[in-house]
Amino acid sequence: MTFFLNMKNTSVNSNSPFAKSTLSEFIYEHLIKYYDGNYDDIVILCIGTDRSTGDCLGPLTGYKLSYIPRIYSKVSVLGTLEEPVHAKNLEEKITYIYSSYNNPFVIAIDACLGKLERVGYINVAKGPLKPGAGVNKDLPNVGDIHVTGVVNLGGFMEYIILQNTRLCTVMKMADIISSGFITSLWKFFKQNEKLTTT
């Protein structure tokens, strides 16, 4: 459960019929703009736990993207339903990322709480997110860019709110985020292929 560090973001309503295509464009634009010569590997870090409905957006998305590394050798996905990345192992995973990958470009994905009218919105932004801030946990900032989904109302009784979040809302956002990544990564690597061959 995260807190925004950078409010200059682009967002899409998951209930929009164009949510998948719009989100894929946002992700693609962020990759084109911020993934530069300083980076090599891309690590998609999906944060959250499968023990809380409201906080399982990351693991669900990671599960849906877990086959991606078999298609793109430069892309890795950490944080799935089987092996979630959560408060207890986040620092260890961040250390692992920066010691195991070549100049990693980290894309952090997490659920967040927000205003009632923003529930169901998916945000893409430059810079790190702060996992755990939504439930008052002090965890390290992570991500060169980040994607967050507003799963429920924030501001009070966060743990109870998370436990009572509708799985339908979270599943829909996980579907849209994973689809957005599949399309945007295809476009991004296709574009990079053109750039390196011309």
C-alpha positions in Angstrom: 0.0 0.0 0.0 1.7 3.1 -1.2 1.9 6.9 -1.0 2.6 9.2 -4.0 6.0 10.9 -3.9 5.5 12.5 -7.3 2.0 13.9 -8.1 2.8 14.7 -11.8 1.2 11.6 -13.1 -1.1 10.4 -15.8 -4.2 8.4 -14.8 -7.0 6.4 -16.3 -10.3 5.2 -15.0 -10.4 1.4 -15.0 -14.1 1.5 -15.9 -13.4 3.4 -19.1 -13.8 1.2 -22.3 -10.5 2.6 -23.4 -8.6 2.0 -20.2 -6.3 -0.7 -21.6 -5.2 1.2 -24.7 -4.9 4.5 -22.7 -2.8 2.9 -20.0 -0.5 1.2 -22.5 0.2 4.6 -24.1 1.0 6.1 -20.7 3.4 3.3 -19.9 5.0 3.4 -23.4 5.5 7.2 -23.1 7.2 6.8 -19.8 9.5 4.1 -21.1 10.4 6.2 -24.2 11.1 9.3 -22.0 12.9 7.9 -19.0 14.5 4.6 -20.0 17.8 6.0 -21.5 21.4 5.0 -21.9 21.9 4.9 -18.1 19.8 1.8 -17.9 20.0 -1.8 -19.2 17.7 -4.4 -17.6 14.0 -3.6 -16.9 12.7 -4.9 -13.6 8.9 -4.9 -13.0 8.6 -4.9 -9.2 5.0 -5.9 -8.1 4.5 -5.0 -4.4 1.8 -6.3 -2.1 0.5 -9.4 -0.4 -2.0 -12.1 -1.4 -3.2 -12.1 2.2 -5.2 -8.9 1.8 -7.8 -8.3 -0.9 -7.0 -4.6 -1.2 -3.2 -5.2 -1.3 -3.1 -8.0 -3.8 -3.0 -5.8 -6.9 0.8 -6.1 -7.2 1.0 -9.9 -6.8 -2.0 -10.4 -9.2 -0.4 -8.2 -11.8 3.0 -10.0 -11.3 1.2 -13.3 -11.8 -0.3 -12.1 -15.0 3.1 -10.8 -16.3 5.2 -13.8 -15.0 5.7 -15.1 -18.6 7.1 -11.8 -19.9 10.8 -12.7 -19.2 10.5 -15.6 -21.6 9.7 -13.2 -24.4 12.0 -10.3 -23.5 15.4 -11.3 -22.0 16.0 -7.8 -20.7 12.7 -7.8 -18.6 12.3 -9.5 -15.2 9.2 -9.6 -13.1 9.4 -9.8 -9.3 6.4 -10.2 -7.0 3.8 -12.8 -7.9 1.0 -14.7 -6.0 3.5 -17.5 -5.4 6.4 -15.3 -4.4 5.0 -11.9 -3.3 7.2 -8.9 -2.5 5.8 -7.3 0.7 6.8 -5.3 3.8 8.9 -8.1 5.3 11.1 -8.8 2.3 11.0 -5.5 0.3 14.4 -4.3 1.5 16.0 -7.7 0.7 14.4 -7.7 -2.8 15.6 -4.1 -3.5 19.2 -5.2 -2.5 18.8 -8.2 -4.8 17.7 -6.1 -7.7 20.6 -3.7 -7.6 23.2 -6.4 -7.0 21.9 -8.9 -9.6 20.8 -6.8 -12.6 22.7 -4.5 -15.0 21.8 -0.9 -14.4 18.2 -1.8 -13.7 15.3 0.4 -14.7 12.8 -0.4 -11.9 9.0 -0.1 -12.5 7.2 -0.4 -9.2 3.6 -1.5 -9.1 1.4 -1.2 -5.9 -2.1 -0.6 -4.7 -3.0 2.6 -2.9 -5.9 4.2 -1.0 -7.3 7.6 -2.1 -10.4 9.7 -2.4 -13.8 8.1 -3.0 -14.1 9.6 -6.5 -10.6 8.2 -7.4 -11.3 4.6 -6.6 -10.7 2.5 -9.7 -8.1 4.9 -11.2 -4.7 3.7 -12.3 -1.8 6.2 -12.2 1.5 6.2 -14.0 4.2 8.6 -12.8 7.9 9.3 -12.9 10.0 8.6 -9.8 9.7 6.3 -6.8 6.7 5.3 -4.7 6.8 4.8 -1.0 5.3 1.4 -0.2 3.6 1.0 3.1 2.9 4.7 3.7 -0.9 4.1 3.2 -0.8 1.9 6.3 1.9 3.8 8.2 4.8 1.5 7.5 8.3 2.9 7.0 9.6 1.2 3.9 12.2 2.3 1.4 11.2 4.3 -1.7 11.5 2.3 -4.9 11.1 2.7 -8.7 12.3 4.9 -11.5 8.7 5.1 -12.6 5.7 3.6 -10.8 2.2 2.4 -11.5 -0.5 2.5 -8.7 -4.1 1.5 -8.6 -6.5 3.2 -6.2 -8.3 0.2 -4.7 -10.4 1.9 -1.9 -11.1 4.9 0.2 -8.2 6.1 2.4 -7.9 8.2 5.6 -9.2 5.9 8.3 -9.1 2.2 9.5 -6.8 1.4 6.6 -6.3 -2.3 7.5 -10.0 -3.0 7.7 -10.6 -1.1 4.5 -8.0 -3.2 2.7 -9.5 -6.4 4.0 -12.9 -5.4 2.8 -11.9 -4.2 -0.7 -13.8 -5.9 -3.5 -11.8 -8.5 -5.4 -13.6 -7.5 -8.6 -12.1 -4.0 -8.4 -8.6 -5.3 -7.9 -8.9 -8.0 -10.6 -10.1 -5.5 -13.1 -7.2 -3.2 -12.5 -4.7 -6.1 -12.6 -6.1 -7.1 -16.0 -5.8 -3.6 -17.3 -2.2 -3.0 -15.9 -0.9 -6.4 -17.2 -2.5 -5.8 -20.6 -1.1 -2.3 -20.7 2.4 -3.6 -20.0 2.1 -6.4 -22.6 1.2 -3.9 -25.3 3.6 -1.1 -24.3 6.6 -3.4 -24.0 5.9 -4.8 -27.4 5.8 -1.3 -28.9 8.8 -0.2 -26.9 11.1 -3.1 -28.0 9.8 -2.8 -31.6 10.7 0.9 -31.6 14.1 0.1 -30.1 14.7 -2.5 -32.8 14.0 0.2 -35.4 16.4 2.6 -33.7 19.2 0.1 -33.6 18.8 -1.0 -37.2 18.5 2.4 -38.9 
